[in-house]
Amino acid sequence: MNIKDIARLTNVSVSTVSKVINHKDQSISEETRRRVLEVVKKYNYTPYGEIARKAGKKSFLLGLSLDVSQAHQALGAYIVEKSRQEGYAVILCRSSTPEEEYENISALCSYPIDGILWDRRRDFREESLEAIVKKGIPWWLMDFYSPCSPDNACLDYHKLGYAAAKHLLDYKHTRIVCMVQTRGPREDAFFQGFQAALLKNGLPVENSLLCVLEEHGGEIPARLLFDSTGAICFSQAIAASIYAFVSRRGQQVPKHFSVVSIKNDQTDGFYPELTAIALPWQELASYVCYRLVAEIENRRAVETVFSTRILLEQGKSVDIPLSLRKKRVVLVGSINMDTLIHLKSYPKMGETSVAATVSVMPGGKSLNQAVAISKLGAEAYLIGRVGKDYDGGVVFEYLESQQVSTEGIVRTSKASTGHAYVHIQQDGESGIVIYSGANDFLCPQDISKNISAFQNASFCLLQTEVSSDVVEYAARAAYSEGVKILLKPAATNSISDELIKQVYIFLPNEREINLLCPQEASYEAKAEYFLKKGAKHVIITLGHRGCYWSDGTHSQYFEATRVQAVDTTGAADAFAGALVVCLTRNLSMEESIRCATIAAGLSTAKLGACTAMVDQTTLSFYTASGTTLETMGTPPLTLAGNLPAHI
């Protein structure tokens, strides 16, 4: 490759190529200059390249001095990549001390390099700068301890601190702490950005809101976190410490404490769950390479100050404070162990049937609903009674494994744990025989002992399988706290007018509404009857025909979700759980009913009530895509909520 070859490849004269190579190209267009240089760079290792280097021409080689005291590995990798895209190779030196940095700079200056990118240490030696200036080598500065300027490309930590704090403020946090490992210009700028965000939101700014872990022996001060609801962290290592600290106290992120962090090079472990601001290393690398190469090649470059773009990666470490969340759902009612007996058909009187399989698992309407709610990501607080027996212990362990709060559950020696005997036919329909057991001993005092649970609740789910005194006491407690009440009538032929007045959602099935309101012929009239008594919404579930909803002003029929039903036992509980979770998340009543219908349908596709409850990922998939089990190939032989006795 020689100069004639370059001229031929770029379709210009030999004279033009010579002018570009020798920096005498003032009269040559930018496009021509760029085209010539691209060919020169591409064929740098041809004999022409060797001749050029011997003649003192460009080496197309850059030097990079990287500060290893900062987490700048990603920056170095991106600079190497961007330099190659510009046609330059890179000699990389890492400096851990100011002396080593000086030695590296001096060594780079001894190479036939075209320019230097300097990630300068805070404690750099002036001799390093003198070495570069003396050689007259083009260079570009990255000093993260000084403000950004047209001659210094760095990150704006004030802006990063402001963005991190604003994210927590947007989630209604007012008690936030800023956590750094040590003090320095970057950390101070980060804290000042944090303070600016607080001031803009009318919150007091105090120096005590800055926690320097180095000043506390590397340990997180317990008092500081207890007085706060969230923290912004200068590094992911600090965020990891907060996770561990909160966990040791039996709490969770973000349920009890929210965390936002700067994302450095540590990306493994729990970090995909962390809400973090990714540092724009790639953009910074592009900027410094562009500016330096433009200077080396005498290209006209616009002089600008590098702008730090905020790249927020939304994880799972931020939520609104627990005191404001209103995501808790309180459930009061029956807790059982279920024995599922699978038969070909029910035995007639005097007939003996052989069970295909028998399985035992926790159940009961309130327990099923609590599990459904917890699987959908909301907090379920269950109030009920079990016996001091083996089944009672199994129930406790199961609820804890499902992240359902068990603080409201009492173990009594007066009766054994309630038990339900569920007979399931081959077509999925079922019948239940219930032994109430400990459920009969649930009393108003059990509600009063857990009255604080209602203070941060969005809904209270009640059903009439326990005594009317308990149901009405719980309803009054919820109503007085502004908690919306969902009432599922079961095993009763009357509901008091006082109770109905407090109910937000009345949720009977077809059999139950006919029993409670036999005088009206249509579902519309039956719903209107209870709306006039004070219920805000009436939803009548109609088995394979879906459900009917009315609020007195609007009304609508909703189709059921078509599935191949295996066990319909917990469909009503899946419906109720999904309905209140969706409403808590500010979905409309129509949207919430559609989601609840899907959840109920999916719950019938598996054996067992609790095991069939859908999780948030599954429900989101079906609601977002509009996909049903029918469209995925399951024959639509039965419909969601097929058995009126249960939905």
Secondary structure in CASP SS format (residue, H / E / C, confidence):
PFRMAT SS
TARGET T0000
AUTHOR 0000-0000-0000
METHOD secondary structure of the structure
MODEL  1
M C 1.00
N C 1.00
I H 1.00
K H 1.00
D H 1.00
I H 1.00
A H 1.00
R H 1.00
L H 1.00
T H 1.00
N C 1.00
V C 1.00
S C 1.00
V H 1.00
S H 1.00
T H 1.00
V H 1.00
S H 1.00
K H 1.00
V H 1.00
I H 1.00
N C 1.00
H C 1.00
K C 1.00
D C 1.00
Q C 1.00
S C 1.00
I C 1.00
S C 1.00
E H 1.00
E H 1.00
T H 1.00
R H 1.00
R H 1.00
R H 1.00
V H 1.00
L H 1.00
E H 1.00
V H 1.00
V H 1.00
K H 1.00
K H 1.00
Y C 1.00
N C 1.00
Y C 1.00
T C 1.00
P H 1.00
Y H 1.00
G H 1.00
E H 1.00
I H 1.00
A H 1.00
R H 1.00
K H 1.00
A C 1.00
G C 1.00
K C 1.00
K C 1.00
S C 1.00
F C 1.00
L E 1.00
L E 1.00
G E 1.00
L E 1.00
S E 1.00
L E 1.00
D E 1.00
V C 1.00
S C 1.00
Q C 1.00
A C 1.00
H C 1.00
Q H 1.00
A H 1.00
L H 1.00
G H 1.00
A H 1.00
Y H 1.00
I H 1.00
V H 1.00
E H 1.00
K H 1.00
S H 1.00
R H 1.00
Q H 1.00
E C 1.00
G C 1.00
Y C 1.00
A E 1.00
V E 1.00
I E 1.00
L E 1.00
C E 1.00
R E 1.00
S E 1.00
S C 1.00
T C 1.00
P H 1.00
E H 1.00
E H 1.00
E H 1.00
Y H 1.00
E H 1.00
N H 1.00
I H 1.00
S H 1.00
A H 1.00
L H 1.00
C H 1.00
S H 1.00
Y C 1.00
P C 1.00
I C 1.00
D C 1.00
G E 1.00
I E 1.00
L E 1.00
W E 1.00
D E 1.00
R C 1.00
R C 1.00
R C 1.00
D C 1.00
F C 1.00
R C 1.00
E H 1.00
E H 1.00
S H 1.00
L H 1.00
E H 1.00
A H 1.00
I H 1.00
V H 1.00
K H 1.00
K H 1.00
G C 1.00
I C 1.00
P C 1.00
W E 1.00
W E 1.00
L E 1.00
M E 1.00
D C 1.00
F C 1.00
Y C 1.00
S C 1.00
P C 1.00
C C 1.00
S E 1.00
P C 1.00
D C 1.00
N E 1.00
A C 1.00
C C 1.00
L C 1.00
D C 1.00
Y H 1.00
H H 1.00
K H 1.00
L H 1.00
G H 1.00
Y H 1.00
A H 1.00
A H 1.00
A H 1.00
K H 1.00
H H 1.00
L H 1.00
L H 1.00
D H 1.00
Y C 1.00
K C 1.00
H C 1.00
T C 1.00
R C 1.00
I E 1.00
V E 1.00
C E 1.00
M E 1.00
V E 1.00
Q C 1.00
T C 1.00
R C 1.00
G C 1.00
P H 1.00
R H 1.00
E H 1.00
D H 1.00
A H 1.00
F H 1.00
F H 1.00
Q H 1.00
G H 1.00
F H 1.00
Q H 1.00
A H 1.00
A H 1.00
L H 1.00
L H 1.00
K H 1.00
N C 1.00
G C 1.00
L C 1.00
P C 1.00
V C 1.00
E C 1.00
N H 1.00
S H 1.00
L H 1.00
L E 1.00
C E 1.00
V E 1.00
L H 1.00
E H 1.00
E H 1.00
H H 1.00
G C 1.00
G C 1.00
E C 1.00
I C 1.00
P C 1.00
A H 1.00
R H 1.00
L H 1.00
L H 1.00
F H 1.00
D C 1.00
S C 1.00
T C 1.00
G E 1.00
A E 1.00
I E 1.00
C E 1.00
F C 1.00
S C 1.00
Q H 1.00
A H 1.00
I H 1.00
A H 1.00
A H 1.00
S H 1.00
I H 1.00
Y H 1.00
A H 1.00
F H 1.00
V H 1.00
S H 1.00
R H 1.00
R C 1.00
G C 1.00
Q C 1.00
Q C 1.00
V C 1.00
P C 1.00
K C 1.00
H C 1.00
F C 1.00
S E 1.00
V E 1.00
V E 1.00
S E 1.00
I E 1.00
K E 1.00
N C 1.00
D C 1.00
Q C 1.00
T C 1.00
D C 1.00
G C 1.00
F C 1.00
Y H 1.00
P H 1.00
E H 1.00
L C 1.00
T E 1.00
A E 1.00
I E 1.00
A E 1.00
L C 1.00
P C 1.00
W H 1.00
Q H 1.00
E H 1.00
L H 1.00
A H 1.00
S H 1.00
Y H 1.00
V H 1.00
C H 1.00
Y H 1.00
R H 1.00
L H 1.00
V H 1.00
A H 1.00
E H 1.00
I H 1.00
E C 1.00
N C 1.00
R C 1.00
R C 1.00
A C 1.00
V C 1.00
E C 1.00
T C 1.00
V C 1.00
F C 1.00
S C 1.00
T C 1.00
R C 1.00
I C 1.00
L E 1.00
L E 1.00
E E 1.00
Q C 1.00
G C 1.00
K C 1.00
S C 1.00
V C 1.00
D C 1.00
I C 1.00
P C 1.00
L H 1.00
S H 1.00
L H 1.00
R H 1.00
K C 1.00
K C 1.00
R E 1.00
V E 1.00
V E 1.00
L E 1.00
V E 1.00
G C 1.00
S C 1.00
I C 1.00
N E 1.00
M E 1.00
D E 1.00
T E 1.00
L E 1.00
I E 1.00
H E 1.00
L C 1.00
K C 1.00
S C 1.00
Y C 1.00
P C 1.00
K C 1.00
M C 1.00
G C 1.00
E C 1.00
T C 1.00
S C 1.00
V C 1.00
A C 1.00
A C 1.00
T E 1.00
V E 1.00
S E 1.00
V E 1.00
M E 1.00
P E 1.00
G E 1.00
G C 1.00
K H 1.00
S H 1.00
L H 1.00
N H 1.00
Q H 1.00
A H 1.00
V H 1.00
A H 1.00
I H 1.00
S H 1.00
K H 1.00
L C 1.00
G C 1.00
A C 1.00
E E 1.00
A E 1.00
Y E 1.00
L E 1.00
I E 1.00
G E 1.00
R E 1.00
V E 1.00
G E 1.00
K C 1.00
D C 1.00
Y H 1.00
D H 1.00
G H 1.00
G H 1.00
V H 1.00
V H 1.00
F H 1.00
E H 1.00
Y H 1.00
L H 1.00
E H 1.00
S H 1.00
Q C 1.00
Q C 1.00
V C 1.00
S E 1.00
T E 1.00
E E 1.00
G E 1.00
I E 1.00
V E 1.00
R E 1.00
T E 1.00
S C 1.00
K C 1.00
A C 1.00
S C 1.00
T C 1.00
G E 1.00
H E 1.00
A E 1.00
Y E 1.00
V E 1.00
H E 1.00
I E 1.00
Q C 1.00
Q C 1.00
D C 1.00
G C 1.00
E C 1.00
S E 1.00
G E 1.00
I E 1.00
V E 1.00
I E 1.00
Y E 1.00
S C 1.00
G H 1.00
A H 1.00
N H 1.00
D H 1.00
F H 1.00
L C 1.00
C C 1.00
P H 1.00
Q H 1.00
D H 1.00
I H 1.00
S H 1.00
K C 1.00
N C 1.00
I H 1.00
S H 1.00
A H 1.00
F H 1.00
Q H 1.00
N H 1.00
A E 1.00
S E 1.00
F E 1.00
C E 1.00
L E 1.00
L E 1.00
Q E 1.00
T C 1.00
E C 1.00
V C 1.00
S C 1.00
S H 1.00
D H 1.00
V H 1.00
V H 1.00
E H 1.00
Y H 1.00
A H 1.00
A H 1.00
R H 1.00
A H 1.00
A H 1.00
Y H 1.00
S H 1.00
E C 1.00
G C 1.00
V C 1.00
K E 1.00
I E 1.00
L E 1.00
L E 1.00
K E 1.00
P C 1.00
A C 1.00
A C 1.00
T C 1.00
N C 1.00
S C 1.00
I C 1.00
S C 1.00
D H 1.00
E H 1.00
L H 1.00
I H 1.00
K H 1.00
Q H 1.00
V C 1.00
Y C 1.00
I E 1.00
F E 1.00
L C 1.00
P C 1.00
N E 1.00
E H 1.00
R H 1.00
E H 1.00
I H 1.00
N H 1.00
L H 1.00
L H 1.00
C C 1.00
P C 1.00
Q C 1.00
E C 1.00
A C 1.00
S C 1.00
Y H 1.00
E H 1.00
A H 1.00
K H 1.00
A H 1.00
E H 1.00
Y H 1.00
F H 1.00
L H 1.00
K H 1.00
K C 1.00
G C 1.00
A C 1.00
K C 1.00
H E 1.00
V E 1.00
I E 1.00
I E 1.00
T E 1.00
L C 1.00
G H 1.00
H H 1.00
R H 1.00
G C 1.00
C E 1.00
Y E 1.00
W E 1.00
S E 1.00
D C 1.00
G C 1.00
T C 1.00
H C 1.00
S E 1.00
Q E 1.00
Y E 1.00
F E 1.00
E C 1.00
A C 1.00
T C 1.00
R E 1.00
V E 1.00
Q C 1.00
A C 1.00
V C 1.00
D C 1.00
T C 1.00
T C 1.00
G C 1.00
A H 1.00
A H 1.00
D H 1.00
A H 1.00
F H 1.00
A H 1.00
G H 1.00
A H 1.00
L H 1.00
V H 1.00
V H 1.00
C H 1.00
L H 1.00
T H 1.00
R C 1.00
N C 1.00
L C 1.00
S C 1.00
M H 1.00
E H 1.00
E H 1.00
S H 1.00
I H 1.00
R H 1.00
C H 1.00
A H 1.00
T H 1.00
I H 1.00
A H 1.00
A H 1.00
G H 1.00
L H 1.00
S H 1.00
T C 1.00
A C 1.00
K C 1.00
L C 1.00
G C 1.00
A C 1.00
C H 1.00
T H 1.00
A H 1.00
M C 1.00
V C 1.00
D C 1.00
Q H 1.00
T H 1.00
T H 1.00
L H 1.00
S H 1.00
F H 1.00
Y H 1.00
T H 1.00
A H 1.00
S H 1.00
G C 1.00
T C 1.00
T C 1.00
L C 1.00
E C 1.00
T C 1.00
M C 1.00
G C 1.00
T C 1.00
P C 1.00
P C 1.00
L C 1.00
T E 1.00
L E 1.00
A C 1.00
G C 1.00
N C 1.00
L C 1.00
P C 1.00
A C 1.00
H C 1.00
I C 1.00
END
